[in-house]
Amino acid sequence: MAFKPANNIQDLQYFGEFGGVNPSISDSSTYTFLSAKKMFDTFEGNADGCYLYSRHSSPSNLYLGEALAAMEGTETANVAASGMGAITSVLLQLCSSGDHVVSSRTIYGGTYAFLKNFTPRFNISTTFVDITNLEQVENAITEKTKVLFCESVSNPLLEIADIKGLSKVAKKYQIALIVDNTFSPLSISPAKLGADVVVHSLTKFINGSSDTVGGVVCGTQELINHLRNVNDGASMLLGSTMDSLRAASILKNLRTLHIRMQQHSNNAMYLAKKFEADGLKTVYPGLESHPSHHLYKRMMNEQYGFGGMLTIDVGSIENANKLMELMQHRNLGYLAVSLGFYKTLFSAPGTSTSSEIPEDEQKLMGLSDGLIRFSIGLDADIERTYKMMHECMMELNILKPRPEKLGLTL
Ligand SMILES: *Cc1c(COP(=O)(O)O)cnc(C)c1O
C-alpha cells in the first residue's frame, strides 16, 4: 500500500494538560524529581518519560519530533534549533577522526561549507560526487566511508537523487544514507525508499511562514538516543536545541503542510510549463524535459506534486538582477533567500545561497550566472502572476516578442 505521510501526521492524537486540542507548551528549562534516585536514573538514561533538562528533551520538542517521524515513517526524531544544527550533529555523531563521507556536490551551501572546510579540522574528509551517477558514487566509497549524503531534490540545480539506488549502494558497504528532504516534504518519503536518516530544515516548507529557523533528524530510536546521550551525544553536547515555544508553533504550521504543498506544486507546475513554452531554459522536476522526471514520478507520493522549487536561466547575472528587482517592485514576490513562504521568493544562487561554493566549482556543477531560483508561493491566481511575470520579462527584453505578434506569419 502507498505510504500516506499526511495521514500519519493527522492520526496522531494530542491533548493539552487541560484537555486543550493543542498540546500544552511546557515552558521550562528544568524539571523537578520526586526522588533523588529517579534523578540519578534519568541521568543514566534509565527513566523513560522523565524530563531532565530541556537541552536534552522537552515535551513540546517531543511532540513535534513525533509528528515529523510520523511524516517520514521513521521510529523517532530529534528536533534542532536549525537545519544546520540537525545536519552537523548527525554527521559528527556518525563520523569520527579518520572517517570519510561521500556527498553529492550539489547541496545546500552551508552543508557544503561544513563538509569542505570545517570537518577536515577533525580529520573527516569528503569526496563530492555527481549524485545522479551511481557508479561514480560507488567508486568514491572507501574502507573509511561512514556516510553517504545527499538531498532528495538538490539545491539549487534540482537534481533528483535515486534514493532506492543509493540505498542499495549504502547497504552493500554498510554505510549510512542520510537524505536532506528539505525541498520535498510529503512529496518524497526517503526513509520509505531506503534512507537510514532523513534530515530537514524546518525553516522552509514545513514551517512555511518564514518566522523561525529549525531542523530535525528523523531516524531509528537507537540513533536518536545516541544523539541525545548526555555523555557523547552530538545534539546534547553541541547544544543546538529548539525552544519549546518554537516547537509548538512549528507543530501548528505542520498541520497545514499537505494543503500548502499541493498549492506550491500546482502553482510551480503552471509557471514551469508557461516559462518553458516561452522558450526560457526552465528546470522543474514536473516537466518531461527534466532529466529525472520519470525517476521523481516513481518515487513520489503523487498527490503532493513535484514541489514548489523551479529555476530559470535568463542568460546573465545582470538580467537576473534586473528581473528580480522588477518582480519585487511589482509585488510578485520578494528578492530573498530561503523557501516555502506564502509569497514567491527569488534569488540568484551563484551570488547568494551557493556563494560558499567557489566559482570554478559552480561552473563544473552547471550553476550558471543567469540562474534564478524560485520558491513559488501560494498565489490564489497563478494565471495573473504569470501574466505579470511575463510582462516583466518582455519589458527587460529577456523574452522577445513572438514572430506571429510581429505579423510575420501568413
Ligand atoms: C536551508 C537549508 C538548510 C539549512 O537549514 P537552516 O534551517 O537554515 O539551518 C539545509 N539544507 C537545505 C536543503 C536547505 O534549504
Ligand as a Chemical Component Dictionary entry (heavy atoms), coordinates in Angstrom:
data_LIG
# 
_chem_comp.id                   LIG 
_chem_comp.type                 NON-POLYMER 
_chem_comp.pdbx_formal_charge   0 
_chem_comp.three_letter_code    LIG 
# 
loop_
_chem_comp_atom.comp_id 
_chem_comp_atom.atom_id 
_chem_comp_atom.alt_atom_id 
_chem_comp_atom.type_symbol 
_chem_comp_atom.charge 
_chem_comp_atom.model_Cartn_x 
_chem_comp_atom.model_Cartn_y 
_chem_comp_atom.model_Cartn_z 
_chem_comp_atom.pdbx_ordinal 
LIG C1 C1 C 0 18.074 25.971 4.405 1  
LIG C2 C2 C 0 18.600 24.627 4.162 2  
LIG C3 C3 C 0 19.440 24.008 5.099 3  
LIG C4 C4 C 0 19.882 24.697 6.369 4  
LIG O1 O1 O 0 18.841 24.917 7.230 5  
LIG P1 P1 P 0 18.796 26.117 8.305 6  
LIG O2 O2 O 0 17.475 25.944 8.941 7  
LIG O3 O3 O 0 18.972 27.390 7.571 8  
LIG O4 O4 O 0 19.933 25.884 9.245 9  
LIG C5 C5 C 0 19.872 22.722 4.815 10 
LIG N1 N1 N 0 19.519 22.084 3.688 11 
LIG C6 C6 C 0 18.725 22.659 2.770 12 
LIG C7 C7 C 0 18.380 21.897 1.543 13 
LIG C8 C8 C 0 18.249 23.942 2.969 14 
LIG O5 O5 O 0 17.476 24.518 2.044 15 
# 
loop_
_chem_comp_bond.comp_id 
_chem_comp_bond.atom_id_1 
_chem_comp_bond.atom_id_2 
_chem_comp_bond.value_order 
_chem_comp_bond.pdbx_ordinal 
LIG C1 C2 SING 1  
LIG C2 C3 SING 2  
LIG C2 C8 DOUB 3  
LIG C3 C4 SING 4  
LIG C3 C5 DOUB 5  
LIG C4 O1 SING 6  
LIG O1 P1 SING 7  
LIG P1 O2 DOUB 8  
LIG P1 O3 SING 9  
LIG P1 O4 SING 10 
LIG C5 N1 SING 11 
LIG N1 C6 DOUB 12 
LIG C6 C7 SING 13 
LIG C6 C8 SING 14 
LIG C8 O5 SING 15 
# 
